[in-house]
Amino acid sequence: MPSPYRALFAEPGTKAFSAAGLLGRMPLSMMGIGVVTMISQLTGRYGLAGALSAAIALSAAVVGPQISRMVDRHGQRRVLRPATLVALTAAAGLLLAAHLQGPDWVLFVCAAGIGSVPSLGAMIRSRWAALYRGTEKLHTAYSFESVVDEVCFIVGPIVSIGLCTAWFPEAGPLLAACFLAAGVFWLTSQRATEPEPHPREHHGGGSALRSAGLQVLVGTFTATGAIFGSVDVVTVAFADERGHKGAASLVLALYAAGSCVAGVVFGLLRLAGEPERRWLLGVTAMAVSMIPLLLVGNLPLLAVALFVAGLSIAPTMITTMSLIEEHVPRAKLTEGMTWVSTGLAVGVALGSSVAGSVIDAAGARVGYGVPAVSGAVAVAVGFLGYRRLRRPAAGRGGTVEQHSEREERHLA
């Protein structure tokens, strides 16, 4: 591991909470695609599969920020454990109902309950922020966590789809639930690195989403989430149409691998210039990289195109976390990070649902038009809101020196 990354783990407890975060985030990449694979295996209905994945994401979008707001006020341990128990109970109900071929409404109720799963990525990043706020190590930490996210997206789909197709249809989501339970309960047992909760009086001014800059980030990443959600569903169907459904996991793993490689390199860089410009460039690159998917006709070419497309993901996400530090008050940092995840979740819900319907109506090849259109929307929102991102919020999570420098540059 390069020395900047090794230096992150000099503080006691960092290895343990990072490992717990890796384990607890595996369901992020396993549950949705596992449900899609499970339902398509059991019923052959991609529309239903995509809609259930969308229900999970939409529920997480509604419930996730509220859970993170309570975490900011009461601490991780007191909030995450009960929320996780609700999600695990709902996951068990979904698997049982799918196995017994229960009515669709039962599947949707259970899928909605899974949305109470906590945003483990925000919880881990808030621990890093508590340790290294105002230092260059925080950029490296955010880069490392983006790499961890991508490792989950490399390994998760392979394991989830592979188990569903090779063992039994419910195996992928079942293992995802086990990872969630182990990760959350391991993380919340580590009290020494848990960020101090902020009392209610520090939460004046309402939700963190009242920040104009955060609104731009959430809006843009709603469209970006539609890219991710639709690419997952369409790729599974694309591989299935060509008689190699199991290969979808390897193709999606290359998509995440491209992001992982870019994230490792980006974390070693100390880039000058405004982060807003880098962020907008990254969003544009993600959108443009969707166009070649419309032209590919076989799985090898699709794998190459997705690997290249993945190169823009991690740098954009890392820059996004830095911008949240500038636009959200410190007492609402976990909530602010979760709102971006919420935007992604809403987008995943819309993208997977629309893509499933398009696949049922016109086939997988046409389905790749959904991420292409979603990318164009993300770029439009980013350009329209760019000026808001140039105005940091007072009392946000970054350092006073950074804030003063940004204010002076804006006035100039």
TAQUI-V536525 format. One record per run of one state. SS is the DSSP state (H for helix, E for strand, L for the rest). FROM is the first residue (numbers start at 0). TO is the last residue. If there is no record, write none. Layout:
# TAQUI-V536525
ss = (SS	SS)
from = (FROM	FROM)
to = (TO	TO)
This chain:
# TAQUI-V536525
ss = (L	H	L	H	L	H	L	H	L	H	L	H	L	H	L	H	L	H	L	H	L	H	L	H	L	H	L	H	L	H	L	H	L	E	H	L	H	L	H	L	H	L	E	L	H	L)
from = (0	2	8	13	43	45	74	75	99	103	114	119	132	135	166	170	188	199	203	207	210	211	241	244	268	274	288	290	294	298	310	312	327	328	329	362	363	367	368	384	385	389	395	396	399	411)
to = (1	7	12	42	44	73	74	98	102	113	118	131	134	165	169	187	198	202	206	209	210	240	243	267	273	287	289	293	297	309	311	326	327	328	361	362	366	367	383	384	388	394	395	398	410	411)
